[in-house]
Amino acid sequence: MTTAAPFRPLTRAAAGLALVLGVTVLAGSPVAAATPALHADQVAAAAQCGMGFGVHRWTDHRKADQLMAGKADLGVYGSFTLAANPTWAPVSTLDSSGKGHMHSLHYLLPLLRRGVRAGDQAMIDRFYYLVKDWVHDNPPGASTSRYAWGPPIYEGFRSLVLVCAAAGPRGQSPWLLKALKKHGEMMADPRRYEGVNNSSLHQSMGLYAIAVTLGRPAWRRLAIAREQALAVKLIHDDGSDEEGALSYAVNDYTWFGQAAERLRRAGDVVPPELGRITAMPAFIAAATRPDGLLEALGDTTAAPLSPGTWTGTAAEWSATGGASGTPPTDTYAAYAGGYAFGRSGWGSATRPYADETFYSVRAGLAEHVPHAHDDQGALTLYSHGSQLLYDTGQWRYTYGTTRSFVVSRAAHNVVVVDGVPRSNPRPEMRSARVNGLDLTTVVDRGYAGVTLTRTIAYDRVEDVVVVWDRLTSATPVRASQQWGLGRDRGVSIENDAVHSEGSGANVSMLFTSGGAPLDLKTGQRAPLRGWNSAAYGQLSPAPSVRATQTGTSLSWLTVLAPRGAGVPSTAFTATASVSGTAATVALSTPAGAATVSLDDVTGARAPAGAAAPVVPAATAGATVLPAGLGTTVRGTGLAPGAPVALETLPVGATAWSPVTSGAVTAAGTAELPLRTAAGVVSAADYRLVSGAGATAPVRVTAALAPQPATAIGVTSTGPGQLTVTWAAPLDTGGIPLTAFRVLVDGRAVTVPAIGTSAVVTGVRAGSQAIVVRADNGVGSTATGPVPFTVPAFPTVAAPAVVRRKHAATVDLAGLAPGQPVSLAVTGAGGAVTTRHTTATRAGTARLHVTLRRTSTLVATSAGVASVPVVVRVRR
């Protein structure tokens, strides 16, 4: 949507009787003695026009010349050729928003302003011609209505253009007055009012401007009531927005200010709800990075604030990069709109403002909010003069696969869950400041059956960010903690540490828990991953790092360490111990060492040595595996950089013995391999030893496939039905059995490990081989095939009624395969006719029998007779 220029209030006297448009007096036509049914108050129209799009701009001369030459420039949304007689049909040179803004007509105003100021009648004629042509070609219900009368922002903008036209030299033209009336009727219709976001504000401002121009008090009251409700909906008491996009928070500050000024110019009292914008500058100040750019959250492109807009407000310091204004006092704040912003400071003698650390957290509503992204829990990070962790940004309003990706969860610094349906409820956000820590916790239940909890702790003493993610799910899921870096950054992965590389500041990410495996993608297209938008319409490849796990209860604890220019990655280490309810991480940085402790409620920071030590832990890649195969033992909470050894204690042994050794990573982790003996059932405990400490042991069992089941018994218990029995093997391969499977005639029946029998149905008659397989999770062992002859169970399938002397098709089944079969046909008088054939290998046969009277059919196979079937004969 188009961003309005900063609002400059004009006094009522400045508008006066002089029909002001921008700064130029327009010569209005004298009012006829007989007042027509429709009449424009040109003084009121001029007052409403003299703000927003109606204000004279230094670009008017150039843009008016372009329009006269047949080119309409809609800025970032594209441009199009403006024919002598436009069709107003969508064109490919505009994006989705541009196709709509073609119908806003605001881009035509330079013709009117320049034409009046320069006395250029051709420009004035062209302006009124184009507006009239649009009105003629685009009535409600026309082919262009998808845009012309679709989203309310377009008709809101266009209404203000019509009001400016009413303030001009031909303001009393009947066609224009009718167009104003039609727009007022359309916008006043409650069925067409959404009341969702700033688009509805523009619709309301357009309705108000038309109301004061045409003298419609009811429309006027309706517009004010809508603006009151929108202010409460879109702006919280703390100044934060409900748009989910910071650029629209800036726009709302301007637009609601314009809405209030429109009321003042028309003599209406400004409702107190519109005064909520007075709290917005402090919010905007907190949302602006130390480089002076608004953080790119939601449909926002990181862009500088306009200093003139914020002069004298709480945002002046941020807008001017600390050159003027008063620095705010708060370095951390959470907002009702679903934001948290923190920073190391606002500039000092020891740390310039532009070098301060800044981060943002999102926890707002995304569903049914047009400009919000699915970014619950998303984190961005700036420090030492550089953006380090990026939001993907806005891209542009061209809807399709790319736009869907940009707004999706997969495009943000969050935990992404694969293959689980996603909705966007408002997450829970908790915030606190505790002894040098800024704590923000976001609880997200947007994935069906999954709860994501993210706690972000900024340690302002050590100047690092600790991110602790927890996932719980009713069923196993595959999930990844994702981080997006700058497009100009190189990335190196060293075990459980990731370091960005390039000029200026960089970031090290230490995955102290939940960090394996790590993968890196840049500019991936299927599916889209690793992209960043630095400007509207631009999308470029950028590194995306993921740490992926699978399970029902997962945890990641990652330390994000900003590094100033020239600071090596080796300057930072971390090690952590994590449980389901608590996490402790020991940090070592150039600023000092400390221990940060977190739980589901709060946290604490203590100097190194003043807190309980981190407890090392070990986990095995597999605790049960086939004998002769290998796995790994992974340790966390170890001393970074120290030697580490893997030791084993076989069951029954009394002394630990070494297996292999290695070194602990900068993230306090180690992963060492082990291999079990081939062909031997064994179990052993393993532990990691580093320095004087050792992890608790973890047991790994090397198992074999079980011995086969015994005492196989087979009984025919019905037509094509077998009951199979067995005894479980005494040797289960060192671990419990998991199941038995009975296989016969292409059928399989699975039985729990405690079962000793199974019923198999649908088995063909004749010779069959029965197999029972025993499974223990690492292997499966089958008995030798047990032969068994399944008795025949012949059946007859024939039509219930046939015509006399017509052949009936008779299908036989359940026969002894390859054996003779007979079909006895008994007539009503007792005469019996017998037909003979041979069964197929599948135990079936087909005969064609001509009947003269109602008959009974019986098939016999291997001495077994079928159930009689009666076939009636009709003439």
C-alpha positions, -999 to 999 in steps of 0.1 A, spaced: 0 0 0 12 35 -7 30 54 21 17 89 26 41 119 30 46 132 66 17 153 76 21 191 79 -10 206 96 -26 236 78 -48 260 97 -84 266 88 -75 302 80 -48 291 56 -75 273 36 -99 301 41 -122 313 13 -94 310 -11 -99 273 -21 -64 262 -14 -49 233 -32 -13 228 -20 -2 264 -19 -20 276 -50 -53 295 -52 -77 278 -77 -102 300 -96 -136 283 -89 -166 288 -110 -193 311 -96 -222 293 -79 -254 297 -99 -283 315 -82 -304 283 -83 -285 258 -61 -285 224 -78 -295 192 -60 -258 184 -56 -233 211 -47 -197 210 -36 -185 232 -7 -152 241 -24 -138 258 7 -143 226 27 -130 205 -2 -98 226 -4 -92 222 34 -96 185 30 -73 184 0 -45 204 15 -29 174 32 -16 140 24 -17 134 -14 -30 169 -20 1 187 -8 23 203 -34 56 185 -39 89 194 -55 84 165 -79 51 178 -93 68 195 -124 86 163 -135 56 140 -128 32 162 -145 54 163 -176 56 124 -175 19 122 -173 14 145 -203 39 123 -221 17 92 -213 37 76 -184 22 70 -150 48 62 -123 35 44 -92 69 42 -76 79 8 -62 47 -7 -75 58 -1 -112 47 22 -140 23 19 -169 15 37 -202 -13 61 -198 -31 60 -232 -50 90 -246 -81 71 -237 -71 45 -210 -89 12 -207 -80 9 -170 -73 -28 -174 -45 -44 -154 -11 -43 -169 19 -66 -164 43 -37 -156 25 -33 -122 26 -57 -93 -5 -68 -75 -7 -36 -54 1 -14 -84 -28 -29 -104 -51 -17 -76 -34 17 -72 -39 24 -109 -75 30 -98 -65 52 -68 -58 81 -92 -36 99 -67 -7 99 -91 -28 123 -113 -28 151 -88 5 167 -101 -14 175 -133 -39 196 -113 -14 212 -90 12 220 -117 -15 230 -142 -30 256 -118 3 269 -106 17 273 -141 -16 283 -157 -12 253 -180 -48 246 -193 -37 215 -211 -26 199 -178 -59 209 -161 -79 195 -191 -59 163 -190 -65 158 -153 -103 163 -155 -105 142 -186 -87 113 -170 -108 114 -138 -140 117 -158 -129 89 -181 -122 67 -151 -157 75 -136 -173 66 -169 -153 34 -175 -154 19 -140 -189 19 -125 -195 -6 -97 -198 -40 -112 -176 -33 -143 -149 -57 -154 -123 -37 -134 -143 -38 -102 -119 -64 -87 -95 -34 -82 -115 -3 -87 -141 -13 -61 -122 -40 -43 -98 -34 -14 -110 -2 3 -77 16 3 -81 23 -35 -115 39 -32 -103 58 -1 -74 74 -20 -96 80 -51 -122 98 -30 -96 123 -18 -86 128 -55 -122 135 -63 -124 160 -33 -93 177 -47 -110 178 -81 -140 194 -64 -117 221 -49 -104 229 -84 -116 250 -114 -143 225 -124 -154 215 -90 -191 219 -96 -192 197 -127 -223 175 -126 -204 143 -134 -179 150 -106 -207 157 -81 -224 124 -91 -191 106 -87 -186 120 -52 -221 110 -42 -216 74 -56 -183 70 -38 -199 82 -6 -227 57 -9 -204 29 -16 -181 36 13 -210 42 37 -225 8 29 -218 -14 60 -216 -45 38 -185 -31 22 -167 -20 53 -141 -44 66 -127 -24 97 -95 -45 96 -65 -22 91 -52 10 76 -71 4 44 -104 9 63 -89 41 77 -84 55 42 -119 44 33 -132 64 64 -111 94 56 -123 94 20 -159 91 33 -154 120 57 -139 143 31 -168 136 7 -192 142 36 -179 176 44 -177 185 7 -213 175 -1 -227 184 32 -238 149 44 -239 149 83 -248 112 85 -218 102 65 -197 125 86 -208 109 119 -203 74 104 -168 82 93 -158 95 127 -173 65 145 -153 42 122 -121 61 128 -126 59 166 -131 21 164 -101 17 141 -78 37 164 -87 14 193 -82 -17 171 -49 -7 155 -31 13 182 -26 0 217 -23 23 247 14 17 248 17 31 212 24 -3 196 5 -12 164 -17 -42 156 -7 -42 119 22 -67 125 45 -45 103 66 -16 117 64 5 85 26 5 89 30 17 125 49 47 111 22 51 84 -6 49 110 11 76 130 9 99 100 -25 87 88 -44 89 121 -28 124 125 -43 133 92 -76 119 102 -76 141 133 -66 172 113 -94 166 88 -119 167 117 -103 199 131 -105 216 97 -142 208 94 -150 220 129 -155 185 145 -142 175 179 -114 150 176 -123 119 196 -98 110 224 -92 76 208 -73 93 180 -50 107 206 -34 72 210 -9 82 184 9 104 210 23 72 225 36 59 191 69 79 188 83 61 219 73 28 204 89 37 170 121 48 188 124 14 205 117 -3 171 145 15 153 180 0 150 210 20 160 218 25 123 187 46 121 167 20 101 133 7 112 136 -30 118 122 -51 89 93 -69 107 63 -80 87 57 -61 55 85 -36 63 117 -28 44 144 -16 66 144 21 59 154 53 77 129 74 96 121 108 82 137 131 108 113 160 101 83 138 110 97 130 145 112 164 155 102 171 191 90 136 198 104 106 216 116 92 183 138 122 174 169 106 188 164 74 168 154 93 136 186 115 137 210 88 148 215 105 181 223 139 165 194 156 181 166 150 206 168 133 240 179 96 242 152 74 257 159 58 291 144 24 286 168 -2 270 142 -30 270 104 -29 265 77 -54 255 46 -41 238 9 -52 236 11 -54 198 33 -84 201 68 -69 201 98 -68 224 129 -46 217 161 -45 237 195 -28 233 228 -24 251 222 14 253 214 46 235 250 57 230 277 68 254 312 81 257 325 45 255 301 31 230 288 52 201 251 50 195 255 33 161 277 5 177 251 -5 203 236 -40 203 199 -41 193 175 -70 190 138 -75 183 113 -103 191 79 -108 175 49 -123 193 18 -108 176 -13 -119 157 -8 -129 121 -40 -145 111 -64 -121 92 -38 -93 96 -29 -82 61 7 -70 66 18 -94 94 40 -124 87 40 -158 105 69 -147 127 59 -156 162 90 -158 183 112 -145 155 145 -128 166 166 -102 148 200 -90 160 222 -59 152 255 -50 169 288 -31 163 274 -12 133 260 -41 114 228 -62 111 238 -97 120 206 -118 120 179 -108 95 142 -110 90 135 -119 54 118 -85 48 88 -74 27 97 -83 -9 66 -70 -28 29 -74 -32 30 -100 -60 10 -129 -48 20 -165 -55 47 -190 -44 74 -164 -35 50 -141 -16 37 -171 3 72 -180 13 82 -145 24 53 -143 48 56 -179 60 73 -193 91 100 -209 69 113 -174 61 120 -163 97 143 -169 126 121 -194 144 117 -231 150 101 -247 118 82 -279 121 80 -301 89 47 -314 76 25 -302 104 -6 -280 96 -1 -244 107 -25 -217 120 -16 -183 134 -32 -178 168 -18 -150 190 10 -164 210 16 -158 247 45 -134 255 61 -129 289 88 -104 297 110 -95 327 143 -78 336 163 -98 362 198 -88 373 215 -79 341 192 -101 319 164 -91 296 140 -120 294 114 -126 267 94 -158 265 70 -166 236 47 -196 237 34 -206 202 7 -232 196 3 -225 159 14 -260 148 -14 -286 153 -6 -307 184 27 -289 190 38 -264 216 68 -242 210 83 -222 238 112 -198 231 130 -179 259 154 -152 248 178 -139 274 200 -109 266 230 -108 289 238 -71 287 270 -75 307 286 -101 284 266 -86 254 254 -120 241 219 -135 235 209 -169 248 180 -186 230 164 -216 246 138 -233 224 116 -262 237 92 -283 216 66 -308 228 44 -328 205 19 -356 208 36 -375 180 72 -375 167 80 -345 145 110 -332 126 118 -296 136 146 -271 129 159 -240 146 166 -216 118 188 -184 115 191 -161 85 223 -141 79 233 -113 56 236 -119 19 271 -105 20 283 -130 47 303 -161 43 296 -189 68 318 -215 84 306 -244 104 329 -259 130 312 -288 147 285 -272 168 296 -236 161 286 -214 131 305 -182 124 296 -155 99 326 -140 80 330 -107 62 340 -71 67 327 -53 98 309 -71 126 299 -107 126 281 -132 148 291 -166 162 263 -191 170 272 -217 196 248 -246 195 254 -259 230 224 -283 229 202 -296 201 227 -286 175 231 -316 154 229 -319 125 236 -284 112 230 -275 75 234 -244 54 214 -234 24 217 -202 3 191 -193 -24 174 -227 -24 144 -228 -47 127 -261 -40 115 -256 -14 124 -219 -10 149 -212 17 178 -188 22 165 -155 7 165 -119 20 147 -87 8 167 -55 13 144 -33 -8 109 -34 -21 108 -59 -51 142 -73 -44 149 -108 -32 185 -121 -30 202 -153 -18 213 -152 18 226 -179 41 201 -199 62 214 -221 90 193 -249 105 198 -272 135 174 -302 130 161 -328 154 133 -354 155 112 -365 184 83 -355 207 103 -335 233 131 -314 218 153 -286 230 178 -262 215 200 -239 236 220 -215 213 243 -187 222 244 -157 198 276 -138 202 281 -105 183 317 -99 173 331 -65 165 353 -60 135 386 -79 140 373 -100 170 380 -137 163 354 -164 168 378 -180 193 371 -152 217 337 -167 226 329 -201 242 298 -215 259 288 -248 275 253 -257 288 233 -283 306 196 -285 297 166 -304 311 129 -303 303 124 -275 328 157 -257 332 188 -247 314 222 -234 326 249 -220 303 284 -209 312 297 -181 290 332 -168 283 335 -136 263 359 -107 259 337 -88 283 340 -114 310 326 -148 321 292 -155 336 266 -182 341 230 -177 329 203 -199 344 168 -202 329 135 -219 337 100 -217 324 93 -186 345 124 -165 350 162 -165 349 193 -153 366 229 -143 358 258 -148 381 296 -141 377 317 -171 368 322 -193 398 293 -178 417 267 -202 403 263 -240 403 285 -255 377 272 -268 344 265 -306 346 279 -326 317 257 -351 300 260 -379 274 235 -394 250 240 -422 225 229 -420 189 213 -454 194 209 -473 226 201 -506 208 217 -515 175 227 -546 156 260 -562 168 289 -551 147 275 -517 138 286 -484 152 270 -453 167 282 -421 185 282 -408 220 274 -371 222 284 -349 252 271 -315 263 281 -293 291 318 -301 287 347 -276 292 352 -259 258 385 -267 241 394 -294 266 405 -330 257 377 -355 261 378 -394 262 352 -420 256 353 -449 281 334 -482 283 323 -505 311 309 -538 297 282 -554 317 298 -576 344 332 -557 342 346 -538 371 369 -512 355 364 -486 328 386 -488 297 393 -462 270 376 -464 236 387 -432 218 394 -395 224 389 -361 210 385 -324 218 355 -304 231 341 -277 208 336 -240 215 300 -249 222 310 -273 250 300 -304 230 318 -335 217 308 -364 196 329 -396 196 323 -429 177 320 -464 191 316 -498 173 303 -530 188 317 -564 183 304 -583 153 282 -613 159 282 -610 197 253 -601 219 267 -575 244 257 -545 265 281 -519 279 280 -485 296 298 -456 280 308 -422 295 327 -391 284 355 -379 306 370 -344 304 393 -331 330 383 -343 364 347 -347 355 327 -375 338 292 -377 325 266 -401 338 269 -434 319 246 -443 290 240 -480 281 243 -493 246 232 -528 237 246 -546 207 219 -572 198 215 -600 173 184 -612 155 163 -636 176 163 -674 172 132 -686 153 99 -695 169 93 -731 177 65 -756 179 46 -743 149 11 -757 146 -15 -752 119 -52 -760 119 -79 -753 94 -107 -735 113 -130 -725 85 -133 -721 48 -100 -706 37 -91 -699 73 -61 -711 93 -51 -709 130 -14 -708 134 3 -714 168 39 -712 180 62 -710 210 84 -680 214 122 -685 211 142 -688 243 170 -667 227 156 -633 218 190 -619 206 198 -600 238 168 -576 237 130 -582 240 110 -593 210 88 -566 195 64 -587 173 56 -619 154 45 -620 118 26 -649 102 30 -651 64 9 -674 42 -4 -672 7 7 -636 3 -11 -626 35 6 -612 66 -7 -610 101 13 -591 128 9 -602 164 23 -584 195 54 -600 211 34 -616 238 11 -635 213 14 -672 205 -13 -676 178 -28 -659 148 -58 -664 126 -53 -660 88 -83 -657 65 -87 -657 28 -62 -685 22 -65 -705 -11 -72 -742 -9 -44 -766 -17 -8 -768 -6 5 -738 14 37 -729 32 34 -711 65 62 -689 79 64 -673 113 89 -645 118 102 -633 152 113 -596 154 133 -578 181 139 -544 165 174 -551 152 165 -581 131 139 -607 121 142 -645 120 119 -668 101 110 -704 107 114 -728 79 82 -730 58 57 -754 74 37 -772 47 -1 -775 51 -29 -785 28 -59 -762 30 -91 -782 24 -112 -771 -6 -142 -749 2 -160 -747 -31 -185 -719 -38 -208 -712 -67 -216 -677 -80 -244 -676 -106 -271 -651 -116 -303 -655 -96 -325 -654 -127 -318 -663 -164 -339 -665 -195 -349 -699 -207 -325 -715 -231 -299 -687 -224 -265 -696 -211 -257 -686 -175 -221 -678 -165 -212 -698 -134 -180 -690 -115 -165 -715 -90 -140 -707 -63 -124 -723 -33 -114 -753 -54 -84 -776 -50 -60 -760 -75 -54 -780 -107 -78 -807 -96 -110 -819 -113 -142 -802 -102 -178 -811 -110 -210 -790 -112 -242 -809 -106 -273 -792 -122 -306 -805 -108 -338 -795 -126 -373 -790 -111 -382 -826 -120 -352 -841 -102 -331 -847 -134 -294 -842 -127 -269 -831 -153 -232 -830 -143 -206 -808 -159 -168 -814 -154 -138 -791 -156 -104 -786 -140 -97 -758 -114 -71 -732 -122 -39 -727 -101 -58 -700 -83 -86 -726 -73 -112 -711 -97 -132 -722 -127 -159 -708 -150 -187 -727 -168 -214 -716 -191 -247 -735 -185 -279 -734 -205 -310 -740 -184 -346 -749 -195 -362 -746 -161 -354 -735 -126 -323 -755 -113 -301 -761 -83 -263 -759 -87 -238 -777 -65 -200 -778 -71 -178 -806 -57 -140 -803 -53 -117 -828 -36 -147 -845 -21 -162 -813 -6 -196 -800 -19 -206 -764 -20 -237 -748 -7 -265 -753 -33 -274 -722 -54 -308 -719 -71 -311 -702 -105 -346 -693 -116 -356 -695 -153 -381 -671 -168 -396 -672 -203 
